[in-house]
Amino acid sequence: MTDLMRLDQDLARKAAQSLPTKVDPELRTRMRGLPVMIQTSGLAATAAFLLSRAEAKNDKDAYWRTADLILTDAAEAAGITVPSKQPEKALAEVVKADPARYELAETRARLLAIWLSRLAQALAERERSNRPPGGGATG
């Protein structure tokens, strides 16, 4: 992050890099629910949920990538050292953090989740508006 980049710019950039260019309705729904899920269930439970939904443990899976992004970014903001591209281990480190650092990480995760929600909605709307009338394929 450059010295001149605002927090919201940084979060928007990270969210944009994380989401696929085509967001299907299920992923859009999951991303839209992330801020509330973090607020009500907490960062650890939300990350565990995302990891449980992942079909592959790599960057090609949107759920895995989102869990990795949220945990890595939140931990970094709270001063918690976590391994890169290992969200399961990152989750274990975040859970072990002292309450003040955990709360800071959770707050940062909510801010990032808001951007993921906004951008997923926008990408899904763009995808929907590009479909031909009736939603069917043209021949």
Legacy VTK file of the C-alpha trace (Angstrom):
# vtk DataFile Version 3.0
C-alpha trace
ASCII
DATASET POLYDATA
POINTS 139 float
0.000 0.000 0.000
1.388 3.378 -0.930
1.551 6.121 1.662
-1.116 8.063 -0.192
-3.662 5.246 -0.552
-6.696 5.558 1.664
-7.936 2.577 3.675
-11.090 2.264 1.579
-9.033 2.328 -1.629
-6.804 -0.439 -0.311
-9.767 -2.575 0.739
-11.555 -2.014 -2.574
-8.402 -2.985 -4.482
-7.963 -6.170 -2.440
-11.610 -7.119 -2.908
-11.424 -6.505 -6.657
-8.314 -8.667 -6.966
-9.941 -11.465 -4.993
-13.282 -11.795 -6.767
-13.601 -13.580 -10.098
-14.659 -11.449 -13.064
-17.894 -13.448 -13.314
-19.794 -13.725 -10.048
-22.526 -16.359 -10.025
-25.692 -15.849 -7.938
-24.556 -18.214 -5.152
-21.214 -16.454 -4.683
-22.935 -13.065 -4.799
-25.296 -14.197 -2.048
-22.430 -15.475 0.093
-20.424 -12.282 -0.355
-23.446 -10.128 0.436
-23.886 -12.008 3.699
-20.249 -11.757 4.822
-20.416 -8.450 6.739
-23.433 -9.584 8.768
-21.951 -13.037 9.281
-18.750 -11.550 10.688
-20.790 -9.188 12.873
-23.041 -11.888 14.298
-20.862 -15.013 14.283
-17.374 -13.555 14.443
-14.298 -13.707 12.269
-13.269 -17.236 13.238
-16.675 -18.790 12.536
-17.012 -16.907 9.251
-13.567 -17.977 8.067
-14.312 -21.575 9.070
-17.561 -21.412 7.093
-15.781 -20.106 3.995
-13.143 -22.821 4.256
-15.846 -25.472 4.627
-17.488 -24.240 1.399
-14.227 -24.342 -0.559
-14.060 -27.202 -3.029
-10.320 -26.744 -3.615
-7.530 -25.443 -1.416
-6.080 -22.986 -3.907
-6.576 -19.565 -5.473
-8.948 -20.947 -8.118
-11.641 -21.479 -5.488
-13.453 -18.239 -4.588
-14.344 -19.378 -1.056
-10.786 -20.457 -0.250
-9.377 -17.265 -1.776
-11.840 -15.133 0.207
-11.012 -16.875 3.491
-7.305 -16.451 2.793
-7.732 -12.770 1.907
-9.883 -11.920 4.914
-7.686 -13.759 7.400
-4.386 -12.510 5.997
-5.515 -8.898 5.731
-7.209 -8.878 9.136
-4.232 -10.500 10.848
-1.782 -8.081 9.241
-3.869 -5.101 10.336
-3.954 -6.439 13.901
-0.249 -7.253 14.044
-0.780 -11.022 14.057
1.788 -13.010 12.086
0.191 -15.621 9.829
1.529 -17.799 7.018
0.713 -16.748 3.466
-1.662 -18.895 1.386
-2.439 -21.143 4.355
-5.801 -19.919 5.661
-6.310 -22.897 7.988
-3.068 -22.050 9.806
-3.884 -18.333 9.659
-7.226 -19.052 11.321
-5.454 -20.946 14.108
-3.128 -17.981 14.714
-5.949 -15.429 14.701
-7.942 -17.493 17.195
-4.932 -17.626 19.550
-4.461 -13.839 19.487
-5.169 -11.771 22.568
-8.710 -10.313 22.687
-7.692 -6.785 21.677
-5.848 -7.979 18.556
-8.661 -10.381 17.700
-11.193 -7.537 17.933
-9.045 -5.354 15.696
-8.715 -8.194 13.174
-12.458 -8.767 13.247
-13.187 -5.080 12.649
-10.808 -4.993 9.688
-12.396 -8.180 8.301
-15.846 -6.542 8.457
-14.553 -3.533 6.508
-13.079 -5.783 3.821
-16.244 -7.887 3.742
-18.279 -4.768 2.991
-16.160 -4.170 -0.112
-16.392 -7.818 -1.150
-20.170 -7.557 -0.814
-20.395 -4.343 -2.835
-18.168 -5.553 -5.646
-19.751 -9.010 -5.848
-23.141 -7.338 -6.240
-21.819 -5.018 -8.947
-20.129 -7.862 -10.854
-23.237 -10.036 -10.629
-25.397 -7.152 -11.903
-22.983 -6.556 -14.773
-23.070 -10.250 -15.665
-26.885 -10.257 -15.528
-27.175 -7.148 -17.707
-24.917 -8.742 -20.354
-27.271 -11.689 -20.839
-29.690 -11.642 -23.736
-33.391 -11.069 -22.902
-34.968 -14.199 -21.496
-31.645 -15.432 -20.105
-31.234 -18.011 -22.837
-28.384 -18.528 -25.236
-28.588 -16.982 -28.654
-28.210 -19.208 -31.638
LINES 1 140
139 0 1 2 3 4 5 6 7 8 9 10 11 12 13 14 15 16 17 18 19 20 21 22 23 24 25 26 27 28 29 30 31 32 33 34 35 36 37 38 39 40 41 42 43 44 45 46 47 48 49 50 51 52 53 54 55 56 57 58 59 60 61 62 63 64 65 66 67 68 69 70 71 72 73 74 75 76 77 78 79 80 81 82 83 84 85 86 87 88 89 90 91 92 93 94 95 96 97 98 99 100 101 102 103 104 105 106 107 108 109 110 111 112 113 114 115 116 117 118 119 120 121 122 123 124 125 126 127 128 129 130 131 132 133 134 135 136 137 138
